[in-house]
Amino acid sequence: DWTYLIHTYIFSSFLGMSLCYVIDRQHRENYLQNCIIEITQKEISDQAQLLEELSLLDPLTGLANRRYLNRILEAEWTLAIKQQEPISIIMLDIDYFKNYNDSLGHISGDSCLQSIAVALKNITNNHSEIAARYGGEEFLLVFPQTSKEKAEEIANLILYSIKNLEIKHPNSPICTNITVSLGVVTTIPKPNDLLHEFIEEADKKLYDAKKLGRNQYQISQQNNVII
């Protein structure tokens, strides 16, 4: 009887340990599987976020693209109407950029665009301010809660920042270096005002700056030329 009892005890102990091992191993496997699933989900989420961010950026300059610009502009325009705060935009065009490309080639043209993009990005250092590539050699900068006077200061800063880049332009009729023209517009929008008309006004001011000799900005009929 004692021998039978001892054998039964040993068998039961062995069976219990085996069951504990199996259960513990299953728990570990389940834990590892859950970890793998969480990591995979995070990787998928991170990749999706990265793709979303990339879809909002211009691939050449790294600035916001038109899609992102439109989203931000609409949001800031609506907020400006609601809070009755000023909003300013600056439209920028590189002077005689076609001549630059024809003289030095498109690789140099791309490098020029990238250098100017870095300068513009450094100027829009507030989280609510953005610089976007509007198309070709055109850029658009958005400055919420920015008065006309402050926008004018920023326009001067842009002109001097581009000047200090000292990018040689061998085929410019106005300067030996790359220059830009700017159209600056500020408004406190009313509910019935239209965003596209606001942008068109900046484009008109840019055209005025180009018509009056380039390498300058136009705002409120003032002729401001960089020396």
Secondary structure, 3 states (H helix, E strand, C coil): CHHHHHHHHHHHHHHHHHHHHHHHHHHHHHHHHHHHHHHHHHHHHHHHHHHHHHHCECCCCCCECHHHHHHHHHHHHHHHHHHCCCEEEEEEEECCHHHHHHHHCHHHHHHHHHHHHHHHHHHCCCCCCEEEEEECCEEEEEEECCCHHHHHHHHHHHHHHHHHHCCECCCCCCCCECCEEEEEEEECCCCCCCHHHHHHHHHHHHHHHHHCCCCEEEECCEEEECC
